[in-house]
Amino acid sequence: MQLSLDSKFATYTPPKSQLLKWVGNKQRFAGEIARFFPTEFNTFFEPFLGSGAIIATVSPKKGIGSDVFKPLMEIWNKLKLDPNGLIEWYAERRNRLDNEDKKKVYEDIKASFNLNHNGADFLFLTRSCYGGIIRFRKSDGFMSTPCGVHNPIAVQTFAKRVVEWNNRLKNVEFLNIDYKDAFDLAKEGDLIYCDPPYSHSQSILYGAQDFDLKSLLVKIQEAKNRGVKVALSIDGKKKSGNYLCELPIPENLFEEEIFVSVGRSMLRRFQMEGKTLESELVSDRLLLTYSS
């Protein structure tokens, strides 16, 4: 069954601004997506946490946000346990731009991160890399995204965002675990939102190269069988570029399907060397294992 955005379960208000700059994040559309979540659930799970836009919009009474990438989870745990320390992480690196060349600072911090993956460097890189595109070379795991064209936000601006996000996520536990392990924690009455890498359209991005959609669908079926509700964001179009996407979605796994327009593709602009692509409008599908 296909729904329009006129149908909704609940109303949620997204944060005013992003904490992390992250291509493909759902910040601008989080309210539209979250309106299809049930109003009542026990624990809210987001096992592909990324920028955290959805879980921050829901601001659950009890939540678990998780990701397999340790530096990312260092940021989220720092936000919850030591928000002033998170601001200091950013200020220490951002303040270098007052006296040094931006690209040199960026390359220095990127080199530091590639030598020793850590949340403090990664925080600055997410805010200053081109378009928030977190790209790692498969050969050696090095982050290879170039410096962005704009200056990263001021420390004072970042500090204000930290305050808001810390308040929204005060009831969330952050875990550095694989999504399969997060799924196994969910019990009857819980809600899981999944925004996995889109293997066809985002193959150059963090997490996409080793991601297997079929394995995720198995975990979704298992969760549904034990009474967990699951919402999945996935490629909206049947084609990605000139490639026909035959997604292996089992019949009867999902009960409802919603299309959400998410604007133009920053990733495609990156791949096409910054050209404006008027035809590259992107649509996401939101698939629900439950019905309204």
N, C-alpha and C positions, 0 to 999 in steps of 0.2 A: 504493500500500500504506500503510495507517495503522498506526503503531506506538504502543505504550504507553510510558510513561516507565520501564518495567522494562528496556527494551532500551537498552544504552549502549555507546559505543565507548571512552570515556575518562572519568576522574574528575578534575574540576577544583574547586578551592575558591575562591569569590569573596572579594574583599577584605572586611574586617570592616565597613567603612562606606563611604558614597559620598564621593568627593572633591567633585564638583559635584552640586548638587541640581537634578534635571532630570526633568520629568514624562515618563512613558513609558519611563524608563530600565529596564534589565533587571537591576539589581543583585540583587534578591531572587530572581530566577529564572535567574541566569546559570549556576549549576551544573547546573540541569536542561537548559538549552539546550545548554551545552557538552558534555554527556555524549554528544551525538549527533555530535560532531566526530570525525574519524578520529584515531587515536593518532599517526600519522606523516604529516607534511606538511613542506614546505620553508619557505615564507614565509607567515605569517598576515596577511591583509589585513582591515581594517575601514574601508570607505570612507565610511560615514555615522557618524563617530566619536561625536558627541554626548558623553554622559557617560563613555564608555570602559569601561563595566561588563564587557562581554564580553572585550575584549582584555586587560583587567587580570586577569580570571579565568583566561584561558588563559596569560597571562604567557609569551609565545612566546620561543623561542630566537632567532628572527628575525621581526620584524613591521613592518608599515607601517600606521599609523593616519592617516586623512586626513579632511578636511572642507573644504568650499568657503568656510566662514565664517572670516575671518582672525582676529578676536578670540579665537575658541575655540581656534584652533591656536596662538596666542600663549601661551595658558595651558598647553597640553600641552608645547610646546617649553620653556617656562620651568620646568615641572616636571622635565623631563629634564636640562636644562643648568644650571639655577640654582634648585634647590629652596628654598634659603634666601631667595632673592629673591622667589619665589612667596609664601612665608609673609609676607614684608614687605609685598607688595602687599595681602594680605588684612588684616594687622594695621593698616596705615595707615588703612584705611577702617573696619574693625570697631571699633577703639579709640575712634572718634568717638562711639560709642553710650554711652560712659561719662559724657559731659558734654552730649550733645545729644539732642534728640527723635529717635526711631527713624525716623519717617515723613519728617521733614525731611532727615535724613541720606540716606535712601533716594532721595528725590526729587532731592536735590542730585547724588548720584552717577549717577542715571539721566539727569539733564539733561547731565552731563558726558559720559556715554557717547554719548548721542544727538547731541551736538555733534561728537564725535570718537570713533568706534568704536575701542575699545582693550581689550586683554585684562585689564588691571588692574581697570578699572571693571566689566567683564563678570563677572569672578570673583566679586566681592562681590554683584552683582545675582543671579547664579544661586543663591547661598546665602541670599538674603534676600527674593526676590520670592515672590509667592503661589504656593505649591505647586510651585515650580520650573518654572512655566509660562512658557517663553520665547516671547513673542508680539510680533510686529512688525506695525505698521500697513503695509498694502500701499501706501497713498498716498504715504508719505514715508520708510518704512523705520524709523520711530521705534519703540523698544521701549515698549510701553504697559502691561505687566503692573503691577498695583498692589503695594504693599508687603505682605509676608506678615504673618500674625498672630503668629508666634513670632519670638523673637530668633534671629539667625543664630548658629551654633555659636561657641564661644570660640576665641580664637586658638590656645591651647595644644592644643585638640582638633583643630583644622585642621592644626596642625603635625605631630601624630602621624600623621594620614592622609597627609600629604605624604610622610613617610618611607616608609610602606608602599607607596604607589603609585609612588613613584620607584624603589623596588627591583623592583617587579613589571614596570615598563615600561622597564627599563634597556636592553633589546635592541630597542626599538621606535623606528623613525624616524617623525617626524611631518611630514606634508606638507600644505600649504594648496593642495589641488587638487580639481577636480571628480571625482565618483565615476567618470565615464567614463575619465578619465585614469588613475585608480588601477587600474581593471579592465585597462587596456592594459598595465600593468606586470606583471601576474600571468602566471606561466609554468606549464607542466606540472608537477604535483606540489604546487602552492600551494593554499591554502585561503582562500576569501573568505567572510566573514560580513557580511550586509547587514541593517540595521535602518532602512529608509528611512521617511520620513514617511508616515503612513497617510492617504491623500488624502481618504477619506470621513469618518473620525472625528476627524482632527486638522487640519482645514483652516485653523484659526486660528494654528497653531504655526509656528515658524521652519522654513523650508525647504519647507513643504507646498504653498504657493500656486503655486510654479513647478515642482513635481515631476511627472514624467510616468512612470507605472509601465511603460507600453509600451516606452519607451526603455530602462529598466533591464532588462526582460526580454530585449531584444535583446542587451544586453551580457552577460547571464548565459548566453544560448545560445552566443555567441561564445566565452566563457571555457570552457564545457563542451566545446565542440568541440576546443579545444586542450589538454584534459586538466587543467583547473583545476576543483577541487571548489568548489561554491557552496552555502551555506546561507542561506536568506532567511526573515526574520520578516515576517509580513504579517497583515492583519486576519484574525482567526480566525472571526468570524461572517459569515454571508452577508448579514446586515443590520447597518447602522449606524444606530441610532435606528429611524426608520420607512423608511429608504432601503434598497432592495435593491442590494447590491453585486455587480455583474457584473464580476468581475476578469478581465482579458484574458490569462489564463494559457494558453500554448500546450500542446497535448497532447504528452505524452512529454518535456517539458522537465525535470520533476521526477520522481524515482523513488520518493520516500517523503514522507509527510506526518505530522506530529506535532502534536497540540493541547496547548498549555501554558496552564493557567489563571494569569492574572496579577492576580487580585483585583478590587477595585472601582475605578471610574474617577474619578481626581482631576480629569481634564479635564471630564468631564460635571458633576461637582460645581461646578466653576468656572463652567461655562456656565449652570448652574441656580442660581446665587447661593448656593452653599454648602450646599444641601440634601443630606441623606444619601439616596442613591438605592439602595435595597436591591435593585432589579432590574438595576442596571447592572454586573453581573459581566462581566469582560472575558476573552476567550480569544484567544490568539495562535496562528497556524499557523506551524510551522517547516517549510519546504519544502526538500528536499535534492535536488541534482542527481545524487547518488550513493546507493548502497544499502548497507545493512549486510550 
